[in-house]
Structure formats: C-alpha cells, structure tokens
Amino acid sequence: MNIKNMKFNLINDDCLIALPKMSDDSVDYTLTSPPYNRKRNDKYTHFKDINKNWYEFNCNVIDELLRVTKNHVFYNIQSNYYNKRDVYKIIGKYEKYIVNIFIWEKTNPLPASGHSITNAYEFFLILGDKPLKSNTTYTKNILSTSVNTNMPKNHKAVMKQEVADHFIEKFTKEGDHILDCFMGVGTTGISCKKMGRMFTGIEKELIYFEDSKDNLK
C-alpha cells in the first residue's frame, strides 16, 4: 500500500526492498533514525527491536542512502549496552563520508540505576561528499532538548518534532526532496509539510504507516 501525490510519497515496505528501486541521486537529503536494537523490546508495540546483524543491516542501509541522496544523509543512532560496539564500528567504517557529527543532548534522560552512567545523548552522523553548510550563521553541532513525554502508546521511540524541525530548517531549503526510510509515525514528514519540502517516507510496519498517513493529514 503506497500513497503518492505531488509532494508526498509514502511507501509501506522494508527499506532494503524499497531503496534499491530508487534511482541514484533521486532525493536531496535524508533524515532518518533506524531502530535501536535494544533487545529488551520496550519501545515498540508492533515491532521487535532485535537484530542479530544490526551492524550489517545499518551498513546496507547507509550504502543505499549514500547512493540515492544527492547532498547529505542525516543518520540518527544511539549507543546503548547492546549496540555500542556496532555504533563505533559504523563511525569507523564511514569515516571518509562523515562530514560532521551532531550531538543531540537530552536534558531530562531517564537516570541509570546505581552507579552506572546515564546515557544523555544521541549521534546524528552527517554523511556526504561535500562540506556541510547551514542556512544560518553560528549553527552549533550540539542540539539540546527535553525527552519526549507524550509518546504514542504503541511507539515510544518517536523522534522529537523539535529535532526534525531543526535539521530540516537549518540544512534544507523550500522545494527540496527529503527521504526518511524509517518513517515511523511521520515526524520528518510533518517537518517537511510545515516547511514546504517534498517528502518520501518508507515504513515497514503497517500500523505505523497508517499512523503516518493520519498525522500527515
């Protein structure tokens, strides 16, 4: 089930099936956030966040995104107990494509138990073959927000709208074509709709795809 009009193209499919069907340099920018691979499976009601080959999976996705994206790929990943080695391996593997790394600092993260270190940030890897320029002066590569407190009941890993707005506003322009291959409930698409960008969203899980359609209305 796909929905397409002049500005929005919503695809209900696995991104590694949908992306190879896209042409080289067919979108201007990508802004996306893959599943965490938390293994505890406590973020999604309709998706099992367990992937034995999470590193390989992300590498395959990034390779496709570099092919279909004309300018920059904004790739949001968070290091956790289960995936931290894979996160650092990804950074090493794509070092020649990483033009910057943004830190998304969370001002009210859930405290870790005991004397463990509280994880209060996520990475945005900015990948491409040209320098990254902001639409405004003095753009820091650190973004601070609170953690979402009004998550949907069936999807507790939604990107904060303020974060998607920030990257779309700072680094894309009106009329650009933006891709999110892990669309979720449509956060990136909402930013694109507000700011006059074209949008292609890919979402594997039908219930989240339907949520995206509703949210983008």
Order of alpha helices (4+ residues) and beta strands (2+ residues): beta-beta-alpha-beta-alpha-beta-alpha-beta-beta-beta-alpha-beta-alpha-beta-alpha
